[in-house]
Amino acid sequence: MADTPLNQRVLREHVASVYFNYNATFLARVVFVLVLGAFMYLQLGDPMVLPFVVLHLTLYLCMYFTPRWNPSVPAADSAWWARRITRIVTLLGFADALAPWIFVPAGNLPVTAALMVVMMGNCARAVQSLRPLKAALFGHTLPMMGGLIIALAWQRDSIHLFLAAFASIYLFLMLRVGVQEHRLLADSLILRFEKEALAVRLAEQIAATERASQEKTRFLASASHDLRQPLHAIALFGAALENELRGRPEGVNAERLMRAVNALGTSLDTMLDISRLDAGVVTPALQAVQLDALFLPLNHTFSAQAEQKQLQLRVRASGLWVRSDPQLLRRMLSNLMDNALKYTVHGGVTVTARERGEFVWIEVRDTGIGIAPEQSNRIFEEFYQIDNPGRDRSRGLGIGLSIVQRLSRLLGHPVQMHSRLGRGTHFRVVLPAAAPQASTLAGNFPTDAAAPQQEHRPRRTAPALPARVLLLDDESEIREAMTGLLRSHSIDAFAVADEAAAAAALQQASSEGRSFDLLMCDYRLADGVDGLDVGLRLSGRRQGGPTIPLLLITGETSPDRLQRVRESGVPVLFKPVATDSLFRMMASMASSEHRSI
């Protein structure tokens, strides 16, 4: 139906409306002609009343048993059905036109007046029911009312001439109303079908956009995974090399290598954040947050960046508390501050918090390049950057504000933006205020960009690492790199490529009385094998017996798979894994296992 021309769709609706009224009034017309015939016969006693009634009943029965339009009729046949119903109602109009020639010449003025009322009422009904088809409207009313007008004028006396003139004026007005209502009905149908067509096109565009978004997510997940695999191996080899060369002149190049690897890892992690937020695996833990305790580390983090660009960074204390997730809120503000510093050349950035009734406004203002009005709706798009056609890496990937928008929706903290081109930009985050709690802020809060002196605290003993580790990964380079790194830190590491080899290694270790302290497993194994299922089986979690701590390592960024990992409750690290993060996680799991024993 959507491919049918607009004029055919409109005509089809007109035909449907006329046939609906025709079917609905069929019984009423039969009753009406019987009552009218009986009335005229009682008033006049004219034997012509009977042929008049028989003629109308015969026409009604013929029309009842002839094929009629139904909704299954194709729209292309609507013109044929419109002509058919026009011929039928025209024939009825000529049949109705016989009434005044039979009853008016009787010279009975009351009967003539009654007949006029009946026929004008019939004309009004015809205009109401036949207005969708102008040809049918004129075909029925003109013969019917024309017969009445001519029959009245034929009497040639003043009263009948007056009645004929009155009937003529009435016919003209009714036809005019019918034509106007036909136009309104046609216009409303055209408008309706145009809206339906727009709705269909909009639905198609939405579906196409959703498909494109899903394809983009799948592409990013696949590309991110394929990039993370070799980068993870490079990071592991580099970490082992850096550890071996520490304190030697060649160690400088190893440090430079790791800085480059970490920078690339940070870019990939940013894309991972998008996937995690889209997957719904990030769950906010709302609590009372002291803004000064949040602003202090932010000031420490960005003061060096501001000083390097010779900008002023002012993060002002407020003493206010808000209800939010401290980690996610810090990420929001960190992205806003980072964005402000990147696009500011002169002046500086100011971060303030102000109380407004039941809410607190956190405002990040800069004196940067500003945002043109036509670009203001695009700055929250992924990978969109203002005035960076060369994709300068120093300005990031263009994902920071997209993450801000997602976190804003997740936390329920609206973000407002106001900017003037060449004058700077002002972002405002609106948060619910919270009652003050016990203070967690240590030290005095700085009021300028200078980094505060670090407090001297006693060093704590580093937690112990697991002694024996079993690694399951189908990539030979990663197995070699990981075992090399672990062994360089005095960890007995054994690497296998599949589940069967891992099960054999576990059985042998158990028989020798040298069990593994940790099982590290890749999520995506060869031939599409699910590493999470394999890890759960090997670690003994699904058997209910003794278990081995399981650590999942993955380069996966697919939202569905990230959600599955989260629901499993298994600790996970994302490739490329930074050495310090790996050892912190291993130590934490070893400590937890020791406590549980």
For each residue, the residues with C-beta under 8 A, 3 or more apart:
1: 4 9 75
2: 196 197 200
3:
4: 1 8 9 12 75 76
5: 8 9
6: 9 10 190 193 194
7: 10 11
8: 4 5 11 12 75 76 78 79
9: 1 4 5 6 12 13 75 189 193
10: 6 7 13 14 186 189 190 193
11: 7 8 14 15 75 78 79 82
12: 4 8 9 15 16 75 78
13: 9 10 16 17 132 189
14: 10 11 17 18 78 82 132 133 185 186 189
15: 11 12 18 19 69 78 81 82 85 132 133
16: 12 13 19 20 69 71
17: 13 14 20 21 132
18: 14 15 21 22 82 85 129 130 132 133 136
19: 15 16 22 23 68 69 81 85
20: 16 17 23 24
21: 17 18 24 25 128 129 130
22: 18 19 25 26 68 85 129
23: 19 20 26 68
24: 20 21
25: 21 22 28 29 125 129
26: 22 23 29 30 60 63 64
27: 30 31
28: 25 31 32
29: 25 26 32 33 56 60
30: 26 27 33 34 57 60
31: 27 28 34 35
32: 28 29 35 36
33: 29 30 36 37 53 56 57 60
34: 30 31 37 38 53 57
35: 31 32 38 39
36: 32 33 39 40 99 118
37: 33 34 40 41 49 50 52 53
38: 34 35 41 42
39: 35 36 42 43 114
40: 36 37 43 44 46 49 103 111 115
41: 37 38 44 45 46 49 50
42: 38 39 45
43: 39 40 108 111
44: 40 41 49 103 106 108 111
45: 41 42
46: 40 41 49 102 103 106
47: 50
48: 51 52 102
49: 37 40 41 44 46 52 53 102
50: 37 41 47 53 54
51: 48 54 55
52: 37 48 49 55 56 98 99 102
53: 33 34 37 49 50 56 57
54: 50 51 57 58
55: 51 52 58 59 95 98
56: 29 33 52 53 59 60 95
57: 30 33 34 53 54 60 61
58: 54 55 61 62
59: 55 56 62 63 91 92 95
60: 26 29 30 33 56 57 63 64
61: 57 58 64 65
62: 58 59 65 66
63: 26 59 60 66 88
64: 26 60 61
65: 61 62
66: 62 63
67:
68: 19 22 23
69: 15 16 19 73 81 85
70: 73
71: 16
72:
73: 69 70 77 78 81
74: 77
75: 1 4 8 9 11 12 78
76: 4 8
77: 73 74 80 81
78: 8 11 12 14 15 73 75 81 82
79: 8 11 82 83
80: 77 83 84
81: 15 19 69 73 77 78 84 85
82: 11 14 15 18 78 79 85 86 133 135 136
83: 79 80 86 87 135
84: 80 81 87 88
85: 15 18 19 22 69 81 82 88 89 133 136
86: 82 83 89 90 133 135 136 139
87: 83 84 90 91 139
88: 63 84 85 91 92
89: 85 86 92 93 126 130 136 139 140
90: 86 87 93 94 136 139 140 143
91: 59 87 88 94 95
92: 59 88 89 95 96 140
93: 89 90 96 97 126 139 140 141 142 143 144
94: 90 91 97 98 143 144 147
95: 55 56 59 91 92 98
96: 92 93 99 119 122 143 144 147
97: 93 94 100 101 143 144 146 147 148
98: 52 55 94 95 101 102 147
99: 36 52 96 102 103 115 119 147 148
100: 97 103 104 115 119 147 148 151 152
101: 97 98 104 105 147 151
102: 46 48 49 52 98 99 105
103: 40 44 46 99 100 106 108 111 112 115
104: 100 101 112 115 148 151 152 155 160
105: 101 102 151 154 155
106: 44 46 103 111 112
107:
108: 43 44 103 111 112
109: 112 113 159
110: 113 114
111: 40 43 44 103 106 108 114 115
112: 103 104 106 108 109 115 116 152 160 163
113: 109 110 116 117 163
114: 39 110 111 117 118
115: 40 99 100 103 104 111 112 118 119 148
116: 112 113 119 120 148 152 163 167
117: 113 114 120 121
118: 36 114 115 121 122
119: 96 99 100 115 116 122 123 144 145 148
120: 116 117 123 124 145 167 170
121: 117 118 124 125
122: 96 118 119 125 126 144
123: 119 120 126 127 141 144 145 170 171 174
124: 120 121 127 128 174
125: 25 121 122 128 129
126: 89 93 122 123 129 130 137 140 141 144
127: 123 124 130 131 137 141 174 175 177 178 181
128: 21 124 125 131
129: 18 21 22 25 125 126
130: 18 21 89 126 127 133 136 137 140 141 178
131: 127 128 134 137 178 181 182 185
132: 13 14 15 17 18 182 185
133: 14 15 18 82 85 86 130 136 137
134: 131 137 138 178 179 182
135: 82 83 86 138 139
136: 18 82 85 86 89 90 130 133 139 140
137: 126 127 130 131 133 134 140 141 175 178 179 182
138: 134 135 141 142 175
139: 86 87 89 90 93 135 136 142 143
140: 89 90 92 93 126 130 136 137 143 144
141: 93 123 126 127 130 137 138 144 145 171 174 175 178
142: 93 138 139 145 146 171
143: 90 93 94 96 97 139 140 146 147
144: 93 94 96 97 119 122 123 126 140 141 147 148
145: 119 120 123 141 142 148 149 167 170 171
146: 97 142 143 149 150 171
147: 94 96 97 98 99 100 101 143 144 150 151
148: 97 99 100 104 115 116 119 144 145 151 152 167
149: 145 146 152 153 164 167 168 171
150: 146 147 153 154 164
151: 100 101 104 105 147 148 154 155
152: 100 104 112 116 148 149 155 160 161 163 164 167
153: 149 150 156 160 161 164
154: 105 150 151 160
155: 104 105 151 152 160 161
156: 153 160 161
157: 160 161
158: 161 162
159: 109 162 163
160: 104 112 152 153 154 155 156 157 163 164
161: 152 153 155 156 157 158 164 165
162: 158 159 165 166
163: 112 113 116 152 159 160 166 167
164: 149 150 152 153 160 161 167 168
165: 161 162 168 169
166: 162 163 169 170
167: 116 120 145 148 149 152 163 164 170 171
168: 149 164 165 171 172
169: 165 166 172 173
170: 120 123 145 166 167 173 174
171: 123 141 142 145 146 149 167 168 174 175
172: 168 169 175 176
173: 169 170 176 177
174: 123 124 127 141 170 171 177 178
175: 127 137 138 141 171 172 178 179
176: 172 173 179 180
177: 127 173 174 180 181
178: 127 130 131 134 137 141 174 175 181 182
179: 134 137 175 176 182 183
180: 176 177 183 184
181: 127 131 177 178 184 185
182: 131 132 134 137 178 179 185 186
183: 179 180 186 187
184: 180 181 187 188
185: 14 131 132 181 182 188 189
186: 10 14 182 183 189 190
187: 183 184 190 191
188: 184 185 191 192
189: 9 10 13 14 185 186 192 193
190: 6 10 186 187 193 194
191: 187 188 194 195
192: 188 189 195 196
193: 6 9 10 189 190 196 197
194: 6 190 191 197 198
195: 191 192 198 199
196: 2 192 193 199 200
197: 2 193 194 200 201
198: 194 195 201 202
199: 195 196 202 203
200: 2 196 197 203 204
201: 197 198 204 205
202: 198 199 205 206
203: 199 200 206 207
204: 200 201 207 208
205: 201 202 208 209
206: 202 203 209 210
207: 203 204 210 211
208: 204 205 211 212
209: 205 206 212 213
210: 206 207 213 214
211: 207 208 214 215
212: 208 209 215 216
213: 209 210 216 217
214: 210 211 217 218
215: 211 212 218 219
216: 212 213 219 220
217: 213 214 220 221 275 278 558 559
218: 214 215 221 222 558
219: 215 216 222 223
220: 216 217 223 224 271 274 275 557
221: 217 218 224 225 275 556 557 558 559 561
222: 218 219 225 226
223: 219 220 226 227
224: 220 221 227 228 268 271 272 275 555 557
225: 221 222 228 229 524 555 556 557
226: 222 223 229 555
227: 223 224 230 231 268 555
228: 224 225 231 232 268 555 574 575 576
229: 225 226 232 233 475 478 555 575
230: 227 233 234 477
231: 227 228 234 235 261 264 265 268 575 576
232: 228 229 235 236 478 481 553 555 575 576 577
233: 229 230 236 237 475 477 478 481
234: 230 231 237 238 261 576
235: 231 232 238 239 258 261 262 265 575 576 577 578 579
236: 232 233 239 240 478 481 482 484 485 577
237: 233 234 240 241 481 484 485
238: 234 235 241 242 254 257 258 261
239: 235 236 242 243 258 485 579
240: 236 237 243 244 481 484 485 488
241: 237 238 244 245 254 257
242: 238 239 245 246 251 254 255 257 258
243: 239 240 246 485 488 489
244: 240 241 488
245: 241 242 248 250 251 254
246: 242 243 251
247: 251
248: 245 251
249: 252
250: 245 253 254
251: 242 245 246 247 248 254 255
252: 249 255 256
253: 250 256 257
254: 238 241 242 245 250 251 257 258
255: 242 251 252 258 259
256: 252 253 259 260
257: 238 241 242 253 254 260 261
258: 235 238 239 242 254 255 261 262
259: 255 256 262 263
260: 256 257 263 264
261: 231 234 235 238 257 258 264 265 576
262: 235 258 259 265 266 578
263: 259 260 266 267
264: 231 260 261 267 268 576
265: 231 235 261 262 268 269 576 578
266: 262 263 269 270
267: 263 264 270 271 397
268: 224 227 228 231 264 265 271 272 576
269: 265 266 272 273 574
270: 266 267 273 274 396 397 399 400 403
271: 220 224 267 268 274 275 397 399 557
272: 224 268 269 275 276 557 574
273: 269 270 276 277 399 403
274: 220 270 271 277 278 382 399 402 403 406
275: 217 220 221 224 271 272 278 279 557 558 559 562
276: 272 273 279 281 282 557 559 562
277: 273 274 280 282 403 406 407 410
278: 217 274 275 406 559
279: 275 276 558 559 560 562 563
280: 277 559 563
281: 276 559 562 563 565 566
282: 276 277 328 410
283:
284: 324 325 328 410 411
285: 325
286: 323 324 325 411
287: 323 324 325 326
288: 321 322 323 434 435 436 437
289: 293 294 321 322 323 324 325 326 329 434
290: 293 294 321 436 437 439 440 441
291: 294 295 318 320 321 322 353 360 362
292: 295 296 317 318 319 320 441 445
293: 289 290 296 439 440 441
294: 289 290 291 297 298 326 329 330 333
295: 291 292 298 299 315 316 317 351 353 445
296: 292 293 299 300 315 441 443 445 446
297: 294 300 301 330
298: 294 295 301 302 315 330 333 334 337 351
299: 295 296 302 303 313 315 445 446 449
300: 296 297 303 451 452
301: 297 298 305 334
302: 298 299 305 306 313 334 337 338 341 349
303: 299 300 306 307 313 446 449 450 451
304: 307 308 451
305: 301 302 308 309 338 341
306: 302 303 309 311 312 313 341 348 349 449
307: 303 304 310 311 313 449 450
308: 304 305
309: 305 306 341 344 345
310: 307
311: 306 307 341 344 346 347 348 349 449
312: 306 347 348 349 448 449
313: 299 302 303 306 307 341 348 349 448 449
314: 348 349 350 351 447 448 449
315: 295 296 298 299 350 351 446
316: 295 350 351 352 353 447
317: 292 295 445 447
318: 291 292 352 353 354 355
319: 292 436
320: 291 292 353 354 355 360 433
321: 288 289 290 291 433 434 435 436 437
322: 288 289 291 329 360 362 431 432 433 434
323: 286 287 288 289 431 432 433 434
324: 284 286 287 289 328 329 411 413 431 432
325: 284 285 286 287 289 328 329 411
326: 287 289 294 329 330
327: 330 331
328: 282 284 324 325 331 332 407 410 411
329: 289 294 322 324 325 326 332 333 407 411 413 431
330: 294 297 298 326 327 333 334
331: 327 328 334 335 403 407
332: 328 329 335 336 403 404 407 408 411 413 415 429
333: 294 298 329 330 336 337 351 362 364 429
334: 298 301 302 330 331 337 338
335: 331 332 338 339 400 401 403 404
336: 332 333 339 340 364 400 401 404 427 429
337: 298 302 333 334 340 341 349 351 364
338: 302 305 334 335 341 342 396 400
339: 335 336 342 343 400 401
340: 336 337 343 344 349 364 365 366 368 425 427
341: 302 305 306 309 311 313 337 338 344 349 366
342: 338 339 394 395 396
343: 339 340 366 368 369 386 395 425
344: 309 311 340 341 347 348 349 366 367 368 369 424
345: 309 368 369
346: 311 367
347: 311 312 344 366 367 368 424
348: 306 311 312 313 314 344 366 367 449
349: 302 306 311 312 313 314 337 340 341 344 364 365 366 367
350: 314 315 316 363 364 365 366
351: 295 298 314 315 316 333 337 362 363 364 365
352: 316 318 362 363 365
353: 291 295 316 318 320 360 361 362 363
354: 318 320 360 361 363
355: 318 320 359 360 361 433
356: 359 360 361
357:
358: 432 433
359: 355 356 430 431 432 433
360: 291 320 322 353 354 355 356 430 431 432 433
361: 353 354 355 356 428 429 430 431
362: 291 322 333 351 352 353 428 429 431
363: 350 351 352 353 354 426 427 428 429
364: 333 336 337 340 349 350 351 426 427 428 429
365: 340 349 350 351 352 424 425 426 427
366: 340 341 343 344 347 348 349 350 424 425 426
367: 344 346 347 348 349 423 424
368: 340 343 344 345 347 424 425
369: 343 344 345 386 387 421 422
370: 419 420 421 422 423 424 425
371: 375 376 379 386 417 419 421 425
372: 375 376 386 421
373: 376
374:
375: 371 372 378 379 386
376: 371 372 373 379 417 419
377: 380
378: 375 381 384
379: 371 375 376 384 386 401 417
380: 377 401 402 404 405
381: 378 384 398 402
382: 274 398 399 402
383: 397 398 399
384: 378 379 381 398
385: 388 391 395 396 398
386: 343 369 371 372 375 379
387: 369
388: 385 391 392 395 398
389:
390:
391: 385 388
392: 388 395
393: 396
394: 342
395: 342 343 385 388 392 398
396: 270 338 342 385 393 399 400
397: 267 270 271 383 400
398: 381 382 383 384 385 388 395 401 402
399: 270 271 273 274 382 383 396 402 403
400: 270 335 336 338 339 396 397 403 404
401: 335 336 339 379 380 398 404 405
402: 274 380 381 382 398 399 405 406
403: 270 273 274 277 331 332 335 399 400 406 407
404: 332 335 336 380 400 401 407 408 415
405: 380 401 402 408 409 415
406: 274 277 278 402 403 409 410
407: 277 328 329 331 332 403 404 410 411 413
408: 332 404 405 411 412 413 414 415 429
409: 405 406 412
410: 277 282 284 328 406 407
411: 284 286 324 325 328 329 332 407 408
412: 408 409
413: 324 329 332 407 408 429 430 431
414: 408 429 430
415: 332 404 405 408 427 428 429 430
416: 427 428 430
417: 371 376 379 425 426 427 428
418: 425 426 428
419: 370 371 376 423 424 425 426
420: 370 423 424
421: 369 370 371 372
422: 369 370
423: 367 370 419 420
424: 344 347 365 366 367 368 370 419 420
425: 340 343 365 366 368 370 371 417 418 419
426: 363 364 365 366 417 418 419
427: 336 340 363 364 365 415 416 417
428: 361 362 363 364 415 416 417 418
429: 332 333 336 361 362 363 364 408 413 414 415
430: 359 360 361 413 414 415 416
431: 322 323 324 329 359 360 361 362 413
432: 322 323 324 358 359 360
433: 320 321 322 323 355 358 359 360
434: 288 289 321 322 323 437
435: 288 321
436: 288 290 319 321
437: 288 290 321 434
438:
439: 290 293
440: 290 293
441: 290 292 293 296 445
442: 455
443: 296 452 455
444: 452
445: 292 295 296 299 317 441
446: 296 299 303 315 450 451 452
447: 314 316 317
448: 312 313 314
449: 299 303 306 307 311 312 313 314 348
450: 303 307 446
451: 300 303 304 446
452: 300 443 444 446
453:
454:
455: 442 443
456:
457:
458:
459:
460:
461:
462: 587
463: 587 588 590 591
464: 587 590 591 594
465: 489 491 583 586 587 590
466: 469 491 517 518 549 586 589 590
467: 491 492 517
468: 491 492 493 494 509 514 515 516 517 518
469: 466 486 491 492 493 494 516 517 518 519 520 586
470: 494 495 496 502 505 506 509 516 518 519 520 548
471: 479 482 483 486 493 494 495 496 520 521
472: 495 496 497 498 499 502 519 520 521 522 525 531 534 535 538
473: 478 479 482 495 497 520 521 522 525 553
474: 497 498 522 525 526
475: 229 233 478 479 522
476: 479 480 497
477: 230 233 480 481
478: 229 232 233 236 473 475 481 482 522
479: 471 473 475 476 482 483 495 496 497
480: 476 477 483 484 495
481: 232 233 236 237 240 477 478 484 485
482: 236 471 473 478 479 485 486 493 495 520
483: 471 479 480 486 487 493 494 495
484: 236 237 240 480 481 487 488
485: 236 237 239 240 243 481 482 488 489 579
486: 469 471 482 483 489 491 492 493
487: 483 484 490 491 492 493
488: 240 243 244 484 485
489: 243 465 485 486 583
490: 487
491: 465 466 467 468 469 486 487
492: 467 468 469 486 487
493: 468 469 471 482 483 486 487
494: 468 469 470 471 483 505 516
495: 470 471 472 473 479 480 482 483
496: 470 471 472 479 501 502 505
497: 472 473 474 476 479 501 526
498: 472 474 501 502 525 526 529
499: 472 502 503 525 529 534 537 538
500: 503 504
501: 496 497 498 504 505
502: 470 472 496 498 499 505 506 519 534 538
503: 499 500 506 507 538
504: 500 501 507 508
505: 470 494 496 501 502 508 509 516
506: 470 502 503 509 510 516 538 548
507: 503 504 510 511
508: 504 505 511 512
509: 468 470 505 506 512 514 515 516
510: 506 507 513 515
511: 507 508
512: 508 509
513: 510
514: 468 509
515: 468 509 510 548
516: 468 469 470 494 505 506 509 519 548
517: 466 467 468 469 548 549 590 593
518: 466 468 469 470 548 549 551 586 589 590
519: 469 470 472 502 516 535 538 539 548 549 550 551
520: 469 470 471 472 473 482 551 552 553
521: 471 472 473 531 532 534 535 538 550 551 552 553
522: 472 473 474 475 478 525 531 552 553 554
523: 530 531 532 552 553 554 555 556 561 565 572
524: 225 528 530 531 554 555 556
525: 472 473 474 498 499 522 528 529 530 531 534
526: 474 497 498 529
527:
528: 524 525
529: 498 499 525 526 533 534
530: 523 524 525 533 534
531: 472 521 522 523 524 525 534 535 552 554
532: 521 523 535 536 552 564 565 568 570
533: 529 530 536 537
534: 472 499 502 521 525 529 530 531 537 538
535: 472 519 521 531 532 538 539 550 552 570
536: 532 533 539 541 542 550 568 570
537: 499 533 534 542 543
538: 472 499 502 503 506 519 521 534 535 548 550
539: 519 535 536 547 548 549 550
540: 543 544 545 546 547 548
541: 536 547 550
542: 536 537
543: 537 540
544: 540
545: 540
546: 540
547: 539 540 541 550
548: 470 506 515 516 517 518 519 538 539 540
549: 466 517 518 519 539 589 590 592 593
550: 519 521 535 536 538 539 541 547 570 571
551: 518 519 520 521 570 571 572 573 585 586 589
552: 520 521 522 523 531 532 535 565 570 571 572 573
553: 232 473 520 521 522 523 572 573 574 575 577
554: 522 523 524 531 565 572 573 574 575
555: 224 225 226 227 228 229 232 523 524 574 575
556: 221 225 523 524 561 562 565
557: 220 221 224 225 271 272 275 276 562 574
558: 217 218 221 275 279 561 562
559: 217 221 275 276 278 279 280 281 562 563
560: 279 563 564
561: 221 523 556 558 564 565
562: 275 276 279 281 556 557 558 559 565 566
563: 279 280 281 559 560 566 567
564: 532 560 561 567 568
565: 281 523 532 552 554 556 561 562 568 570 572
566: 281 562 563 569
567: 563 564
568: 532 536 564 565
569: 566
570: 532 535 536 550 551 552 565
571: 550 551 552 585 589
572: 523 551 552 553 554 565
573: 551 552 553 554 577 581 582 585
574: 228 269 272 553 554 555 557 577
575: 228 229 231 232 235 553 554 555
576: 228 231 232 234 235 261 264 265 268
577: 232 235 236 553 573 574 581 582
578: 235 262 265 581 582
579: 235 239 485 582 583
580: 583 584
581: 573 577 578 584 585
582: 573 577 578 579 585 586
583: 465 489 579 580 586 587
584: 580 581 587 588
585: 551 571 573 581 582 588 589
586: 465 466 469 518 551 582 583 589 590
587: 462 463 464 465 583 584 590 591
588: 463 584 585 591 592
589: 466 518 549 551 571 585 586 592 593
590: 463 464 465 466 517 518 549 586 587 593 594
591: 463 464 587 588 594 595
592: 549 588 589 595 596
593: 517 549 589 590 596 597
594: 464 590 591 597
595: 591 592
596: 592 593
597: 593 594
